[in-house]
Amino acid sequence: MSIDSDALIDWYDETARDLPWRRPGVTAWQILMSEIMLQQTPVVRVEPIWREWVARWPVPSAMAASSQGEVLRAWGRLGYPRRALRLHECARVLADEHGDEVPADVNVLLGLPGIGAYTARAVACFAYGQRVPVVDTNVRRVVARAVHGRADAANPAARDLAETEALLPGDVPRAAKFSAALMELGALICTARTPTCTNCPLPHCTWKSAGHPPSTTPRRTQKYTGTDRQARGRLLDVLRNTPTPVPRATLDLAWPQNPTQRTRALDSLLTDGLIEQTPEGLFALAGEATP
């Protein structure tokens, strides 16, 4: 079983979202920034921050010249701020070892800080037009439904790459567009909870033909309110919004409801290298504990 690449690409040509990182002239570095930001974060939140970053750090060396604290402040509330630190580290390596350019080779990309299997292939495909499988949650779900007739994808596995690669058209430019279209289909039409099958461009879908059998996998809801993640975010907000280190008492005010959780969140921020403590016991963003 395959996926009709002609139908999918025609649909993508007609309906693809006009996202700024898809436009002509966007560099591989700028696409890399978008891919890092888009991990577990909606487009609507990423786009304004990405535009600011492109203007502020158009090349890796520009970001490398900034401090970790500056990058964390600019990251704002995108979530999972360790991504910002890893991108800053990646910028330094690109500036020092790769001539201020993002390499096109997947294996070289995989050797960069913070670049995993998905991101390396996404950059190779979307920035350099290579015929490589790009597998995210959306792609895995579309393949599970259209090809295998399952409501949900199984747990991620090494076979996902080979299976997705087998679906790619042989023509390299069409393969790159097919990858983008497959992802777009999962993001807009073949969604996890409310797929709009009537709008699907695929002439055949095994899941639809089987009568949309329900999922056999229990859905997990990811709460945020009251979690350690929220506590960490509140503490980071304090430090992002002040130019100088602050005492522990100031951080305590940001999460007063659970002192034990607050201490755990603070310790984890220190362990992750997102914040630092001065010799005087004050707290600051990474790289800002000393003048």
N, C-alpha and C positions, 0 to 999 in steps of 0.2 A: 504494500500500500504506500502511496505517496501523497503529496499535497500538490494541487494544481498551481504551479508557479506562475503561469500566465495570468490566471484569474486573480491570484493574490497580488501580483505586481501591478496589474491594471487598477485594482482597487486602491492600492497604496498611492499610485500616481495621481489618482483623482481625489483622494480624501485625506492624505497624510497631514498631520498637524504641522503648522508652520513654526517649528521650534527653532530658536536662534542658533543652536549648535548644529543644525542640519543645513544651514545656509552656505552658499559658496564663499570661499575665502576664510572659513573658520579653520584654525590650525589644529594640528594633532594635540598640542598642549592644551588648547582650549576645549577640545573634545574630551581629553583625559580629565580635565577639571569637571566637566559636566557629568561624566560617568561616575566619578567618585562621589559627587554631590547627590546623584540620583539614586544611590543605593539606599533602599528603605525610606526614601523621601519623595513625596509627590512633586510633579513638575511645577505646579503652581507655587510651591514654596522655593523651589530651586532657581527658577528663572531670574528673579530680581537680584538674588545674591550672585548668580553666575555672571550676570551683566556687570555688576560692580567689580568682580574679580578680574574679568577680562580687561576692563579699563585700568585697573590698578596693577595687575600682574600679567601683562600680555605675553611674557616669556618666562621660562623657569627661573632665570637668573634674577629677575625682578622680585619674585617671591622669596628666593633664597637669601636675598639681601635684607629681607624683613625679619623681624623676630618671631619666635613662636607665638608670643603673646599677641602680636599684631594680627597674625593669621587666625588665632582663636577668636579674637574680637570680631574680625570680619566674617567668620563662620556664623556668627549670630546664633540663632536657635534652630539650626537645621537638624540637630540631633546627632548622636554618636560622634562627638567631637574628636575622638581619636583619629577619625578619617582626616581631619585638618592637619594634625601633627604629622601623619604619615605622608600626606601630600607635600607638606613643607620639606620633609626629609627627601622625598622623591625629587623635588625641584632642585635641591642642592646637588644631588647626584647627577641629574640631567645637565645642570650648569657646569659641574666640574669634570664630568667624565664623558659626556655625549654631545659636546659642542652646543649646548643650549637647545637641543632638539630632542623630540620624543622618537625613539627608534621604532622602526616598522616591524621588526622581527618579533614574533610571539615569544620565543624563548628568551630573547634579551629583555623584553618587557616584563616577563615573569621574574627576572632577577632584580627588578627595581623595588624599592621599599613601598609597601602598601598595595602592590599590584598583584591581584590574584588571577585565577584562570579566566573568569568572566571578563574582567576589565582588560586584560591583555588582548583577548580576542576581539573585544568590542572596539578597541583602539585600532587594531590591525584592520578590522573590517570597515568601520565607519570613517576613520581618518585616512586610511590608505587603500580602501576598496579591495581588500584581499578576500579570497574565497576561504573563509574559515568559519567554523560553527560558533555562533554566539548564543549561549544558552543561559537564560535567566528564568525566573519563575513563570513569566508569561509564556515564553517559548515552550517550556516543559508542559504547561497546561494545554496549549494548543495541540502539541504533538500527541499528548495522552488522549485527547478527545478525537481529533480528526483521524489519527492513525490507529490508535488502539481501542477506541470506544470506551475509555474510562472517564469518569467525571472529573477526577483529579489525577495529578501526576504522582507517581510513587516517590519515595525518598530519592534525593539526588544521587546519581551513581556515575561511574566512569563511562558507562555505555551511552549516557546522554549525548556526549560529544560525537561519538561515532554515528549514532542514530540520526542526529540532526545534520551532520555532514552529508549523510547519504541522501538527504532530502534536497540539498542545494543544487541548483542548476549548474551545468558544466561551464557555462559562460561566466567568466569571472565578474564582470560588472553586474550582471543580472543576479549572480549569487549574493553579492553584497547588498543589493537592493532587496532581494528575497529575505535576507536576514533581518533587515530593518522592518520589512512588511510583516513578517511573522511575529515580531515583537509588538508591533503596533496593533495587530489583530488581537493579541492577548490582552493588551492594555485597554482597548476601546470596545471590542465586540465580545470576544470570548473570555469574559471576565470570570472571576472565581465564583461570585455569589449570584449575579444576575446577568448571565450571558444573553445577548439579543441575537438569537440564531436567525431571526428573520432578516437581519441586516448582514449576515455573514456572506462574503463573496465566494466562499469555497463551494464548488458544485457538489462535492461529496464530503461528508463527515461521518465517520463510523459511529460516533456517539449519537448523533442525530438519527441515523438510520436504525439504530438499536432502540430508539424510543427514549433517549436521554436517561439511561439507568442511573439511579442515585449514587452518590458517593458512599463508599464503605469506610472512609477514613474520618474519624471524629474531627470536627473543626475546633481549632484552638483559638480562643479570643485573647488578644494581647492587650491587657489593660496597662494604663500609664499612671492614672491618678493614684497617689499614695505609694508608688514604687520607689525603689532606690534610684532608678533612672530620673524620676522627677526630682528627688532630693538632690541628686548630683547637679541637675540642671539649674536648680535654684541657687545653689552655692556658686556655680560657675557664673551665673548672671551677675551676682554681686561683684565678682572680680572683673568681669568684662566691663562693668559700668563704673569702675573706679580706676584712676591713673596710678594709684600708689598702693602698696601692700596694706592689708587691713588686719586688725586683730581678730582672734577667734570669736570674740563676743559679737562682732558684726556678722559673721557667718552664722552664728547661732540664731540670730533674729530671722534669718532667711528660711529656716525650717525648725520652728520651735516645738512642733507637735510631737516629735519623736526623737529625743536626744540620742538613743541608741542607734537608730537608723541614720541620723545625721552624722554621727561619728563614723559609722561604717561607710557612708557616702564620701566623707572627707578623706578617709584613709584610702579609699579606692581611687580617688582623683589624684592623690599623691603617688600611689603605686603606678598608675597609668601615665604619669609624667605630665598630666594636664595642668597641675598647679605645683607650686614650690613653697617651701617655708624658709623665711629669712633667719639669720643667726639670732635675731631678736624675737623669733617666734611668730612673726606676722606671716600672712599668706598672700600669694600673688599668682598670677597666671605664669605658665611655663616661660622661663627666660627673663622674668621680670623681678626675681627675688633680690637681685643685686643691681645697683645702678650701672 
